[in-house]
Amino acid sequence: MKYVRVILLLAVSMLAVIFSSAVVTADEDDPTAKSATLVIGGHQPVPRVPKDALFEGFESGVVPPAGWTLLQTNPNETWQLHDFDPHSGLYAAEVLYDAALLDQDEVLLSPPFTADTGSVDFWSFGSLYWCRDTYDNCDLEVWLVKGNWGGGDDILLGLADDDWISTWEWSNSTFDFSAYADGSPARIAFRYIGNDGAQVALDDITINYSTTTCNDLHEPNDSRAEATPINYGDTLSADICPAGDVDYYVFSGGAGDVIVVDIDAQSLSPASALDSYLYLLDSYGNELTHNDDYGGLDSRIEYTLPADGTYYLKVEEYNHPNEGGPDYFYTISLVLAPPPFDVHSNYTASPPTIDGHISAGEWSDAASYDITALAALVRLEGGDVNLAIVGSGQQPRPKSPSSPVTLYVMNDGSHLYLAFDNPNDTVYHDFDQVGIYFDDNPLPSDGRWTNTTCGHADGEGNFWVLNSTPEFREIIAGPNYCDPVEPAPGVDGSLQFISGHAQAEVAIDLTNSALRASPGDSINMRLWIYDYDTGVMDGVWPIGSVWNDPSTYRPLTLATGGDVGPVVYDSHTVDDDTNGQSNGNGDGIVNCGETIELYVDLYNQGSDTATGVNAIISTGDPYVTWLYNTTSGYPDIPGGGTGTNTDDFDFEVDPSTPNGHIIHFDLDINADQGSWTDSFDLPVACIGQASWTFLVYLDGDNNLEEAAIDDFLEMASVGSDSNVNIVVQLDRIPGYDSSYGDWTSTKRYRITPGMTPTPGNALQDIGEANMGDPQTLIDFVQWGMSNYPADHYAVIIWDHGSGWRLRPEEKPLIKDIAYDDTSGGDALNMPELRNAMDILSDGGLDPLDLVGFDACLMGMIEVDDQLIPFVEVRVGSEETEPWDGWPYDGILSALTANPTMSASQLGTIIVDEYHASYGNGETQSAVDLGTAYSDLVGAVSNFATALINGVPTYCSEMAIARSRTQMFYYTTYVDLYDFAYQINQQVSDVTINTAATAVMNSVNNAVIQEQHGSSWPGAHGVSIYFPEFEGGYDTTYDGSQGWLQFTANTQWDEWLHAFHDCPTTCNDLHEPNDSRAEATPINYGDTLSAD
């Protein structure tokens, strides 16, 4: 979907700027004057500085400027600031003649640079009378200096005097030093030399330079056949040089391997110019995933390999093939990540002595874990270590600890005990640290933890231990936190050095600290140990976790006296028949006005039997009235087994409960071996289901987060009613929009009038979901249908989109559809979309009424054919969509006003409201995916066959027709109807014309409603893939690849190959236009086709 589109209406290839020369007036009639006293004329703009350039305009007001060097020999006059008429800005530099007539040899040296090609450009003025034409008493020399000035290898490039137009008139000089540069450090020297000379001035110096030598020792590796081997644990250095270079690497991986590939370029010191783009390919060269930017402009891939075999990595410049060179260097590292794991404490009856010494036998009851950190997987921030010690943004050094770091964990009934053994930290420092982070919202329940500092119910907390000083800090939300409290209440800790390495011990009172828990509880946690001297986080758990994102933490489960529990919610059964205490329709669903007998199954996650089990159920829901039991006993539950309450829980549902309302229940579970909490939800379905459920898959987990919030509010301006359910799954991301609590997980809502997307308004929080995973889409739609049944269903997929393609040849902001940044850039591709629609429609037996794409470029025949026979109506745009997307307020106002409308009528409303909301601009269409569309697919295949047969005769005419067809943002996407029309304009052949007309008629029959702005006169509602040249063809499109139903079942891909194999004929109607004299006119608003 959506981005801010910038349309360049007129490309200008060269900008000619005419400068007004400064004119000397006061002394023009006196050529013997020693300096200019008055200059009238326009000041010139400071020139733009190229990427590899040094520019100096003396605007700092200091001579020499920073980085420059002044070599003075004359005691009276040397280079100084000039401010009465600079070439540009406020200042220039000048040398005045010495009235004492002492020799002057004054040198101004530039900062050093390294180059093997370059030039220096500058402006200067002086006296023709004293320095050149009448007397030659002074010169302004320009030198290329290697090493120190005067070392014997300096090269005189020329005299600025020779370029002076007239006395004290600013004149431009350029000297090319490419013939003398050899890649070694050099500087430019401006030397004023003379006796009884005159004033000379200098301004706006630009030194352009570059190094053209490529030094990548791994070359050639420009293809898979030449790929450089890289193994787990390797870090290689390379560069993208010259421009257009591509680097391939090859490695062997195993099924289930979790790999991390990290590119460091702009994060290096000095920084590289490379803006990297990284791909992971399978053994056949098929792309598995890719990444452009990870945090900054460097790339990073985290991926689980699907099978044993050979894999390739491909690195290129984002602006490939236009950029590259020796300064486009980088390192690439390949790491095999250890599998993620939870931590389970062991129970102890012998608490350790907390002195920082892991004494023999003292931790024999503890569970132990290897938490050795991998530097490639750690991003150290100020939120981790104490901000007074390490500033925000500090990164660990690129090395991993050489010896394992061990974590020991145990607990008794009141304390959690942790020990860290780090043999890599061999140098004592006061600022070595241990960090213990915990989430206020742990698994499995919320609200058990007590905050002791700021008192925010949604805060997270952490303890730091520096030597023997524990501190506590509460993190309120994201990067906001309270000042540390020292000492931390209820915490005892010590970090010491034993036998040449660091050890730490910590005891946390679970009844009297910021962290409150009981045996059997699971605490969402993060742990680390940091070596200040090396700047390395030597140990961390979980690997890859982030300090201010508790969703990256993992559970640490406290042990009970035996291996019992946690005992948690497993499932429930609704008894709503008319027997016993229940009274309902017996369908097993909670309905308005029913009396329910509820049975709740509990599951014992431990291996030993839980005895003495009972549970208390509660809710604060205003629509629920408890009648009888809220407490029940359970049978003994064996390890890994379940048990059901012996007394049912009885409650009544208010008849006025809104349809789709969710009842939230809390469970307090107790056994002889411990206590736990859990919760679950029950939806309420009221008699008389809605007419429509409007399901929006709102993927804001990318740069569209702000637009997602805006569209949520548009929907809430209308809101659900008894006839229309507006149901949304919203996924957010850090860093783009901080409103409504700045939460970053995935939440589900039934939007009511005036609702805002706060956590408290959500029906469910499903954690960080991958919206690019088809199962996530399936789960959401099935959940929405189950909880909000209706006569009709509309499913809207909201996000970036790019039609059928996996990765276009351009480098767009958009990919496939439903792009999830948090999940490594995953997105729904076409086979995944078809599979999801198949499942959601019961194999086409119960088709979805309408599927809409509030996304770019999805109005394609290739996309539509993926939806058949699972969807009745598709709505989408042939062109890109603006940032704001669909006008949901207008669309939903019309739907709630007329909830009995059909899918075709709703599609028409969406198209018309969208078109009107953009001032009758943009493109949008609704199409019937029934018989009419199947006829269209068949007509296109017949059309392709006719075109293939006509290629030998009408190749040139077909090329002209293609060049005149309506194109869209990706010029490989064209309007299907318009191409058939253009063929009829260019080709006179009965068979071809009949087939083309059939396509045009079929498009008209399949399109329910279509609107387009004046910028797309040839748009008719359905686009098709048609690269004009063979080099732009994506072989994934071939029917043999199994990617698309359309190419598997039609002749269109065969037609494209036939078209690209046409005899080479140039059909550019604008030729000849090979020079400025023959240039083709182009006006504002024009779009021309050429080759």
N, C-alpha and C positions, 0 to 999 in steps of 0.2 A: 504494500500500500504506500502510501502517502509520503511526500517529502515536499520541501519548498522548491517549486520549480522555477528556474531562472531561464528565460528564453532570450537568446542572443539574436536580436533582430538584424543587426548589421555587423559583420565581421570586418574589421579594418586591419589590413595586413601591415601597414606602416604608418606611423604618426610622424609627420614632419613638423618640427617646431622651429619657427623663425625667431631668432634672438635679435633684440635691438642692441646694437653696439654702443658702448659708452663713448661719449664724445668729450674730448678735452677742449675747453674753451679759453680758460684764462691765460694759459701759457703757450697756446698753439703758435703764436707769432714769435715766440722766443725759444728757438730750438736749443739754446744754450742753458735753459733752466735745468736745475739739478733735481727738481721734484715737481709732481703735478699738484696743483692747489685747489682746483675745482673741477668736478666731473659731473655732467648732467646726462642722464640716460636711464633706461629701465634696468633694474636688477633682475638677474636671471634666476630661475628656480634651481635648487640643489638637485643634481642628477640622481636618478635611482641607482642603487648600488647592486651590481650583479651578485650572484650567490658566492662565487669565489672572487672576492674583490676587497681591497682596502680603500676606503674613502676618507678623505680628510678635507673639511671645509673650514677648519679653525674656529668652529662655533663654540668651542669650550672657552674661548677668550684667553687661551694660554698658548705661548710659544716657548719651547716645543710642546705639542699636544702629548697626551698620554701615549706611551709606546714609542714615540719619536725621540731622536737624539740630536742635540745641537753641539757642533764642534766649532768653537769660537777661537779665532786667532787675533782679531783686532780688538783692542781694549775699549774702543769707543762705540763702534757701530757693528751690529751683527743682525741676525734674523730676529724680528720683533713683531708685535701685533700691529696690524694695519686696520683702521676702523672708519676712515672717512669715505671710501667708496669701494667696498669689496665687490668681487664679481657676483656673489650671491650672499644672502644672509646678512649678518652684522659685521663679520670680521674676515680678514685675509691675513697673510704674512708678508713682511717687506724687509728689505735691507736698504738703509740710507747710506749715501757716500760719506766717507770720513773727511770732515773739513780740515783735519790736521794732515791729510794726504799720507796717512800711513797705509801700508799694504793691507788689503782685505782678502781673506780666503775663508769664507763662512759656509759651513756645510750643514744642511738639514737632512737627517737620515730617517727613512721610514722604518716602521716595525719590520721584522724579518718575515719572510714567507718562503714556501717551497714550491717550485714550479719547474716545468720543462717547456712551457709556452706562456706567453703573456705580452701585455703592453701597458704603458703608462700614459694617461691622458690628463691634461691640466690646462689651466688658464694663467696667463702671466702678462705683465706689461713692463716697459722700460723706455729708455731714451734712445731713439735712433741716432741722435747727434753724438752723444757721449759713448755709446756702447757698440755702435755698429757702423754707421755710414760715414760720419766725419772723423770721429776719433774711435778707436777701439780700446777704450780705457776700462771696460768691464764686460763680463759675460755671465749669463745664467746657463750653467752647464747641467746636463742630466746624465747620471751615471748608474750603471748596474754594478752593485757592490757585492762581492763574494767574500765572506769572512769579515775581517776588520778593514775599515777604510784605510786606503793607502798601502794595502798589503801586496800590491804588485799585480794582482789579477783582476782589478776593477776595469770596467769597460765603459768608455765614453759613448753614450748613445747619441748625443747631439747637443746643439745649442738652441735654447728657446728663442734667442735673439733673432734667429733666421725666420721665425714665424710671426714676428711682430708686424702688425699692419701699419701702424703709425705710432708716434710718440705717445706713451701712456694711454693707449687704447687696449682694452682687454683682448687678448688673442689666444686662440686655442692651439695646442701642440699635442701630438701623439707620437710616441716612439715605441716600436715593436722590439721586444728583446727576446723573442722566441729562439733566434739563432744562437743566443749565448746562454740561455737557461739550460741547465743540465740535471734538474731534479734536486740540487743541493740548496741549502738555505741561502737566500739572497735578500738584498734591500735596494731601495732606490735612493739616490743621493741628489739633492738640489744644491749646487755649489755656486755661490756668488764669488767671483774672483775679479779683482781690479784695483786700480789706484787712480784717484781723481775721476771716479766714475760718476754714477747717478743712481737715483732711486730705482729699485726693481721690486715688483710685487708678485705674489703667487697665491692661487686660490683653486678650490674645487679639484683636488687631485684624486684621480681614480686609478688604482693599480689593479688591472684585471689579470688573473693568472689561473693556471690549472696544471694538474699533473695528469698525464695521459697514459702513464705506464701501469699496466695491470700486473699484480704480483700474487694472484691466487694460485697457490701451489697445488691445489686440487684439480685445476683445469687440465685437460678438457673434461667437463662433467655436465654437458648441456643436454643430455638425453638420458633415458633410463638405461640404455645400453652402455653409457659411459659413467654411470652413477658412482659416486665415491662411497666406499663402505663406511658405515658408522655403527658402533656397537653401544649397547646399554652402558651408561656411565661416561661415554665420550663427550668431549667438548672440542669442536673444531673451529678454526678461524678461516675465514674466506672473505671474498668480496663479490659484489655484482659489478663486474667490469669486463668489457666496456658496456655502454648503454645497450640494452636489449639482451644482456646475458641472463641465463637461467641456470641455476645450480640444482643438480639432482643428487640425492643420497639414498643408499640402499641398506636395509637391515633385515634381520630375521626375527620374527616375533612369534609368540605362542598364543593360542586361543585364551582369552580372558586376561591377557597382559594389559595392565593399565599403564599407558605410556604418557610421558610429559615431554614435549618438544618445545624448547625455548629459544627464541631468537633475541639476542642482545645486540642492538645497533645504536639507536639514539640514546639508550641508557648508558652506553659506554663513556669513558672519559679518556681522551676527548670524544665528543659525540660524533657518530657516523651520520652521513647524509641520508642513509637508507631508510625509506619507509617500507618495511618488509611486508610481503604477502606469502603465507605459508600454506602448503597443501600436503595432505596425507593421501597416498594412492595405494591401491592394491597391486597385486603382482601383474595384473593386466593393464595397469595405468588408469583404472577407473578411480575417480575421486571418492574418498570416504568422508573427508571433512576438510575444512579450510578455516583460516583465521587471518583477519587483517590486523586489527588492533587489540591488544590485551592491556588495558590500563592506559599506557601511552601509545606510541606509534609502532612499538615492537610487537611481534606476533608470538603466539603461544597456543599450543594444542594439547588438550588433555583428552585421551580417547582410550576406549577399551577395544582391543583387537578382537575381531570376530572369529578368527581361525588361525591355525598354524600356517606359516608361510612367509613369503618374501613381501616386503613393503617398501615403498619409496616415499621420500620427502622431496618436495620441490619448493625452491625459494626463488622469488623474483621481486623486483621493485614494484610498488603499487602502481606507478605510472609507466610500467612496462609497455612498449619497449623504448620509451622516450628518454629514460634517465638511467644513469649508471656511471661508474668511474672508480678510480682508486679510493676516493673518499666515501664510497658506498660499502664499507667493510662491516663485518658482523661476526658474531660467534653463534654456533648452533650446538645445543646440547640435547642429548637423548637420555632420558632417565626412565627406568622401570620402577614405577611407584609401588610401594608395598601395599597389599590389599588393606582396605579400611577395616578397623576392628573396634568393638566396644570393649570397655574395661569392666571386669567383674572383681569386686573386692572379695577377699577371704575374711572369715570371721576369726577374731582372736580373743582370748581371755587374758592375754599378757601384754598390756600396753607398753610401747617402747619408751625409752628415755629420750626426750627431744633435746639433743645437744649437737646435732650436725654430724654425728659419728654413726655410721651404719655398723654397729658392733656385731661380732660373731653371734649367731643364734637369735639376735634381737628381732629380726624380721623373718624368721623361719616360717611363721604362719602366713606371710603375705603372698599374694599373687604378684608375679613379676612380668613385666612387658618391656620389649625393646622399643624405645621411642626415638631412636636415632633419626635426626632430621636430615633431609636431603635439601641442600641449598636451593636447587632448582624449584623446590616446592614450597619455599618459605618466602613470605614477603613481610619483613620486619617493619613495624610502624611505631610511631610514638605512643599509640594506644596500648602497645604491648609493654615495653619497658618504661620506666619512670621518665616522664617528660623532662624532668630536671636534669636528666643524665644524657639521654639520646633524643635528638630532635626528630620531629615528625617526618616521615619519608625516608629515614635511613634504611638502606638495604643491606642484607647480609653479604659477606664476601663470597665469591663464587667457588666455595669449596664445601665439602661435606666432612663431618667428623670422621676421623680415622678409626676410632674405637667405639663399640656399642655403648649407648647411653641407656641405663636401666631404670625403670620406674617400679617401685614396690608399693602395693596398695593393700590395706587391711582396715577393718573397723571392729569396734565392739558395739554395745548397745547405745553409746552416747557420742562416740568420737570417730572421725575419719582420720586415718593415719596415712601419710604419703612420704616416700623417701625417693631421692634422686641420686644416682651415682654417675658422675660425668668424668671419665678418665681423660677427656680431651682438654679440659681446662687445667693447665699446669701452672698458671701464674695467678697468684692471689690479687684480687682487686676489690675495694669497698663496694664497687658498683656491679659486681656479679650478682645475678638475680634469679629467682624462681617466681613463676607466675601461676596462679591457680584461679581460673575463670569459671563462673557458673551462671546458668541461665535462670531467671526468675520464673520462666514458664517451662519447667522441665517435663520430660516424659515420665509417667504417662499423664499427669494432671497439672493444672494450674493452681497457683495460690498457696503453695506450701512454704514458700520461702519468705522470711521476714527481713525487711530492709531496716538497717539501724542508723542510717545517716540521713539521706535525703527524703526517704519515705515514699518514693514513687512505686506504685504497685506494679508497674510494667518494667521496672529496671532490671538490669543484670548487674552482677557484682564480680569483683575480683580481689584476691589477696596477693600482695607481693611480699617476698621475703628477701631482704638484703642483709646478709650476715645474720644477726640475731634480732632484726627489727621487722616484724610483720606489719604491713599496712593494709587497710581496706579502702576500696573506692567503689562507689556505685556508678555504673554507666546507665544514664537515664534513657537515652535513645540515640542510636547511631554514635556519632563521635562526642556527644555531650556527656559530661560526667562531673561528679562532685569531687572536691579536693580530697586527697587521701587522708584517712584517719590513722594516726599512729599513737599507740599500738592498736592493731586491729582487735576489736572485742572478740573474746572467745577463741583466739588463735595463738598457738605457741609454735615458733619456728626458728630454725637456725641453719645457716649455710657456712660450712667450714671447709678447710683444705686438709685432707688426710692422705698421707703417702703420695703427695705430689699431684693430687687431683681433687676436684670439687665434689663434696657430698652435701646433701640438704635433707632435713627432716622437718615435717610439719604435722601438727595435730590440730584438727578443727572440731570444736565443741558443737555438735549438731543440735544442741538444745539452747545454746547461749551465744551464738555468733550470727552473722548476717546470713549464714547458710543453715537452714533448718531442715532436717530429714530424719528418717527412721530406718532401721534395718529393713531391707527389702525394697526401699525406694530407688528409683533411677534418677540420677542427677545429670542434666545436660551440661557437659564440662569441656574445658580446654586447659591443657597443662604444658608448661615449657620451662627450660633452664637455659640461661643466657650467659655467654662468656664476653665480658666487656672488652678485654684486651684484643680479641680477634674480631669483635663485631659479629660473631656467629651465634645463632640460636642453635646450640648443639643438639638439644632434644626437644621434640614437640609432639603432642598428641591432641587431637587427630591431625594427621599429616594434611597439609593444604588448608587448615582452618584459618579463619580470619577473626581477629579479636572482637570487632564490633558487629559481627554477623552470627548470632547464636544458631542460625540454621546450619552452620558448618561445624558446630560442636557435635559430640557424640555422647551416648549415655555411659555414665559410670554407675554401676548397680551395687548398692550396699548389700552385704551378705547378712543373712539371718543366722540363727544358731545352727541350722542345718541348711542343706541346699533346697530351700523351699521358696517359691515365688520368684519374682512378684506374681501375685494372683491378680488377674486383670479381667476386664470385660471381654467376652468372646462374641456373644450374639444374643438375640432376644426373640421371643415369640409373643405375638399379640393374639389374645383370645377375646373375640368380640361376638361370640354367639349368645344365645339366650339362656344358657345353662349357668347354674351357680350364681356368682355375683356379677357376671358380665351381661351386657345387654347391647346388642348391635346387629349388624347385617351378616356377620359371620364370614366376611371376606378376608380377614386377617390384616386389614389396614385400619389405622386409626381414623375414624370419621367424626365430624362435628356431632356433638350430642351423645356420643356413645359412652358406655361404661366398660372399662377395660380391665381384664385380668392379665397382668404382665409377668412373663417368666424371663429371667435374665441368666444366661449361662456365664460362668466364670472359668478362666483357664489358668492352670498352674504352670508357669514358665520354668520352674525348677525341676530337679530330678527326684526329690524326696516328696512324700505325701504331706499335703497341708491338712492339718487337723483343727477342729474347733472353728470351722469357717462360718462367718456370718457377714451380712452386708446390710447397710442402711442406704435407702434410696431417697433422694430429695430433688426438688426443683423449685425455682422461684417464679415459674411461669404463671401469669395471672389467669390463663384459661384452663388450668388444671386444679381440680379439687380432689384431695386424697380422701378415700372412703374408709379403708380398713388398714391393711398391713403396709407399713413402710420399712419394716425390719423383718428379715427372714434368716433362718439358718440354712446351711448347705451340708451335704454329705462330705466326708473326707474326700479330697481331690488329689489323686495320685499325680506324681510328676509327669508333665506333658499331657495331662488329662483335663476334662471339663466336668463341671457339676452345675445342677439347676437348683434354684431356690425351692425349698420345701413348702413355703407359704407364698402364694402369689401376691404381687403388689397390685392393689386395687385403686383405680382413680377414675374420675369422670371428666370428660372433655366438654367445655362450654359450647352450646349450640351456635354461639356467635363467633367462634374461632375463625379467623380468615382462612380461606382456602390456601394451602401450601405452607401454612405456618409450621415452624419447627419447634418442637419441645426439647429442651436440653435437660438431661438428667445427670446428676452427680451420684457416684457410688463411694461410700466409705467401707472398705473391705478389711476384715480383721480375721486373723487366725492365731493359733497358739505360737506360730513362728514369726509373726510380724503383722504390720498394718500397711495398707496401700490405698491409693485413691485412683479412680478412673472415671470416665464419663462416656455418654453416648447420646445420640439424637434420634428423635422420632418425628417424621413428617405427618402432618394432618391433611387429609384430602376430604373436602366437603362435597356433599351431594350436589350434583349439577356442575359438571366440569366446565372449564373455560372453553371458549371458541378457539382461541389461539394461545399457544405458548411461543414466545419470541425469544429464542436462545442466542445470546451474543457471546462468542468465544473471543474475549477482549484481551488480546496479547499486547500488553504494554511493557513487556520485558525487553526493551530496546530504547532507541532514541525517540519513540513515539509516546513515551509515558505521559507526557503532559496532554497530548491530544486524546489519549485514552481516558484520562480524568475528565476532560471537557465533554467527551461524548457520553460518559456515565451521567454527568449532570444534565445533559440534554435529555436523556432517557428519563431521569428523575423529574424533570419539569412536567412530564406527563404522568408517569408511574403506572403500576399495575392496577387493575380493577378486577371485578368478578368475572369478566369476559376475556380479559387479556392478561397473561402473565408475562412480565418482562424479567427474564432470568439471565444473569451475567456471571461468567467466570473471569475475574480480573487478575492478571499477573503483573507485578510491578518490578522495578529494578532500582538500585541505588544510583543517585547522581544526576537525575534529570528533573524530578519534581518532588519537593519535600512536603507537600500539603497532606492534610488528613492523616497525620501521624507518621508519614514517611515510611510506612511499612513496605516490605519487599518480598513478601511471600505470595501465595495464590489464594484468593478468597472467592467465595460464591455468595451471590445476593439474589433475592427477589426484590426488584427495585419498586419502591412505593413512592407516592408523590412527595417531592421535596427531600428525598433521601440523599445523604452524602456518603462517599466510599470510606467510611471510618471502620476500624476493626470491630467496633461494637455493633455495627449494623450488619455485619456479615453473618450469614447462616452457617458457613463452614470456612475453616482455614485448613487447606490441604497441604500446607508447607510449600516449599519451592518446587513447583511442578514445571516440567519441560513442555512448553506449549508446542514445540516442534515435534513432539512424540504423538503419533496417531492414537495411541491408547489413552492419552490425556484427553483428546477430543472425544473419543468414544465414551470414556467415563463420564465426562461432563454432560453430554447429550442424554445418555441413558439415565443419569441421575435427575436431570431436569424433566425428562418424560415421566419418570417414576413418581417424582414428588409433585409435579405440576401437570397432570394429564389434561389433554385438550383435544378438541376435534381436529385441529390443524397445528402443524409445527413448522416454524421458520428457523433455520440455523444460519447465523451470520458469522462468518470467519473474518475477523478484523485484525489487520496488521499490514506490514509490507507484503508485496506480491510481485511476481515477475512472469506470470503466465505459466506455460508448461515447463520452463527451463530450470535445470538444476543449478547452473552457474553460467550466465551469459558471458559473451566474449568481452563485453564492457565490464568495468568494475563498479557496479551500481551500489546505491545504498540499500538495495532491495534484493531479496533472494526468495525463490519458491513462494511459499506463503506461511505465515505464522512463524516469524523469526525470533528465536529465544536466545538473547545474548548470554544470560546467566548459564545456559546449558551449552556453551561453546559454539553458539551460532547455529544450532540445529533448527531445522524447518521442515514443514510438511512437503514432501515431494509428491509427484503425481501418482505413483503406485500406492503410496501410503494413504493419500486422499481417497482413492478408489476403494481400498480395503476398508477404510473407516465407513464410507457410505454404504458399502455392501453389508457390513455388520449392523449398522443403525437402521437399515430398511428391511432387515430379515431377508437378505438376499434379493431384494426387489419386490417381495410379496406385499410389503407395506411401505411404499416409497415416501420419503420426506416430501412435504408439500412444496417447500421453497428452500433453496440454499442460496445465500447471497455472499458475495465477496466484497466487503468494504476494504478494498486493497487495489493496488495498481495492476493493470494489464491482464486481468483474469477473464475478460470476455472473449475467449478463444474457442474455436471448434475442438482443439486438442483437449482443453480442460473440460468442455461440455461432454465430450464422449466418455471421459472418465466417470461421469456422474450417471450415465445411462446404464441400466434402467432403475436406478436407485433414488432418483429425484425427479419431481414433476416440473418445477420451474427454477431456472437459474437467473440471478441478477448479478451483473458485473460490468466493468468498464473495459473498453478496448484500449483506452489511453491510460496514462497514469492518473492518479487521483490527488487532489490537493491535500495539504496537511489536515484540514478539518474533516475530510471524509464525508460521510452521509449526514444529512440534517435529521437526526433522530426525533427531534421535537415535532417537526412537521409530519414525518412518517407515522409516528405512533399516535399523534393526535388524530390523524385520519383513521387509523386502525381501531382505536378505542371508540371513535364516533360511529364506526360501521364494522363491528366485530364479525359480522356474518359474511364479509367479503371473501372471495375465492383467492387461491394462490395467484392466479393471473391478475386479478384486480389489485392485490397487494404489490405484485411486481410492477404494475403500471404506476401505482402511487409512488413507489420508491424512485423509479426513473424520473417521473415528472417533478417530484419534490427536490430531488438532487439537481436536476437541470435548472430549476428556477432558483435554487439557493446560490448558484454561481452566476447569476445574471444571464441565464440561458446559455451558459458556456459548458465546457467539458463534454465527456461522453459517458453514456450509461445505457444499458439495454436489459430487457427481460425477455427470455426465450422459453419456448415450450419444448421440453425434453422428451416428449412423447413421440407418436408416430411421425409427426411433421419433421422432427429433428432426425429421426432415423432415415427418412427420405432424403434429407439434406446430405447426410454422410454418404449415402449411396450415390447421390448426384455428383458430389465432389469426386468420388472415386471414378465414376464414368468420365467426368470432365478431365481428370488426370490422364486416363487412358487415351482419350482423344488428343490431348496435347502431346503425349509421348509419340503417337503416330504422326503428328504433324511437325515434329521438330525438324526433320531434314528439309522441309519446304519452307517453314515459317519461323525459323530460328530468330532472325533479326526482328521480325514483327513482334514476336513474343517478348523479346528483350525490351523493346520500346514500350509495350503494354505494361511490363513490370515496372519500368522506370517511372511511369505516369500514375501508378496505383497509389492510393492513399496509404501512407506509412504512419507509424506511431513512434513512441519514445525509443523503443528498440526498432531500428529501421528494418530488422528482419521480420517484424510483425506488420502485416498489411491487411487491409479490409478485403474479405473474401468476395463480397458482392462486387466491389469496385474493380477487383482484378478481372472477374468474369466480364464486366462491362467493358473494360479497356481492351480485352481480347477481342470482343465483338467489334470494337472500333478499328482495330489494326489488322485483323485476320478475316479473310473472306473464304470460308470453308464451311460447307453445310453441316458436316459432322461436328466440327469444333463449335460452330455458332449455336447449334442445337443444344449441345452439352452445356455451353456457357449460359445460355438462356435458362436451362433447367436449374442451374445453380442459383441464378438470380431469383427465380420464382420460388425455389425452396427456402432461400433465406427469408424472403418476404412472408412465407407461410409459417416459418418457425419463430420469427421475431414477434413477440406480443406487443412490445412497446420499445421505441428507440428514440433517443434524443442526442444531439451533438451540437457543439458550438461552431461558430463560423471558421475556426482554425482547422476543422476537420470536415470539409465539405463532402468527402468521399466515404464517411463513416456510415455503416448500415447496421451495426449491432453485433457482428461476428467477425473476428480477425482470424488469421491463419499464419503459420510460420512459412516464410518465403525469403531466405537470404538471397540477395541479388547476385552474389558472387560465391564461387565454390569455397574460397578461403574463409567465409563467414559461416559455413555450415557446421552444425554440431552433430557428430555422428551418433550421439545418444538418441537422436530423433528417429533413426532407422527402425523400421518395424521389427527387424531381427533382434534388436536390443531388448525387447520386452518392456519398454518404458511406457509406451502409450498404446491404448486400445485403437486410437485413430489410425496410426501408421501400421499397426499390425493387421488391420482389416481393410485398408484402402490402398490405392496406387499412388497416393500423393508423394510419399518419399521417393518412390521410383521416378516420378515426374521431375522432382527437384534434381535428381542425379542426371536425368536426361537433359534437362535445361542447362545444367552446369557443364555438360559435355558438348554443348553447342560449339560449332566452329567459331574460333576467336574473331569476333567482329566488334569494332568500336562503334557505339551508338550514341555518343555524347552530342546532343543537338546544339550544344553551345560552342562547339569547335568551329573555327580555330580561336582559342583564347590562351595562347602560350606565352603572351608577353603583355606588358602594360598597355601597349598600343592596341592589342586585340581584346582587352578585358571585357568580360560579359557584365552588363549593368545588373545591379541588384539593389532593390529598394527596401526601405523599412517595411516589414511584414511579409517579404518574399521568402519562399522556400523553393529552391531549385534542385533538380536532380542532375547529376553529371557522373562521369567516370574518368 
